[in-house]
Amino acid sequence: MVKFALLIILIISFQGCATWMGIKKDSNDAWKVTKDSSEKAYDSTKKVIHEATEE
């Protein structure tokens, strides 16, 4: 019974590793998109504020 439980735990662990690699890749991609979008939003906001206070 102990061997069976250990086997089940190992199977779940190895399946988790594949899932973990996918999560890491997805979060890395999401971070890159967020970084690019934030930079564009910052630049456009900075431009609008500059135009509004230019007068």
LOKETOR-332488 format. One line per 10 residues: their letters; for each residue x, y, z of C-alpha. Coordinates in nm, 2 decimals, m for minus. Layout:
# residues N
a) X:Y:Z | ...
END
This chain:
# residues 55
mvkfalliil) 0.00:0.00:0.00 | 0.29:0.24:0.08 | 0.45:0.16:m0.25 | 0.13:0.23:m0.43 | 0.08:0.57:m0.26 | 0.45:0.66:m0.33 | 0.40:0.57:m0.70 | 0.08:0.78:m0.72 | 0.27:1.08:m0.56 | 0.56:1.04:m0.80
iisfqgcatw) 0.33:1.03:m1.10 | 0.15:1.34:m0.99 | 0.48:1.51:m0.93 | 0.62:1.43:m1.27 | 0.30:1.55:m1.44 | 0.33:1.87:m1.23 | 0.68:1.94:m1.37 | 0.55:1.95:m1.73 | 0.27:2.17:m1.62 | 0.51:2.39:m1.42
mgikkdsnda) 0.73:2.45:m1.73 | 0.42:2.55:m1.92 | 0.31:2.79:m1.65 | 0.66:2.95:m1.64 | 0.66:3.00:m2.02 | 0.31:3.14:m2.02 | 0.39:3.38:m1.73 | 0.71:3.49:m1.91 | 0.52:3.57:m2.23 | 0.25:3.75:m2.03
wkvtkdssek) 0.52:3.96:m1.86 | 0.67:4.06:m2.19 | 0.33:4.17:m2.33 | 0.25:4.36:m2.01 | 0.59:4.53:m2.01 | 0.54:4.64:m2.37 | 0.19:4.76:m2.31 | 0.28:4.95:m2.00 | 0.56:5.13:m2.18 | 0.33:5.24:m2.46
aydstkkvih) 0.07:5.36:m2.21 | 0.33:5.55:m2.01 | 0.46:5.72:m2.33 | 0.12:5.82:m2.45 | 0.01:5.95:m2.11 | 0.33:6.15:m2.09 | 0.27:6.30:m2.43 | m0.09:6.40:m2.35 | 0.01:6.56:m2.02 | 0.29:6.75:m2.20
eatee) 0.05:6.87:m2.46 | m0.21:6.97:m2.20 | 0.04:7.17:m1.99 | 0.23:7.32:m2.28 | 0.02:7.64:m2.30
END
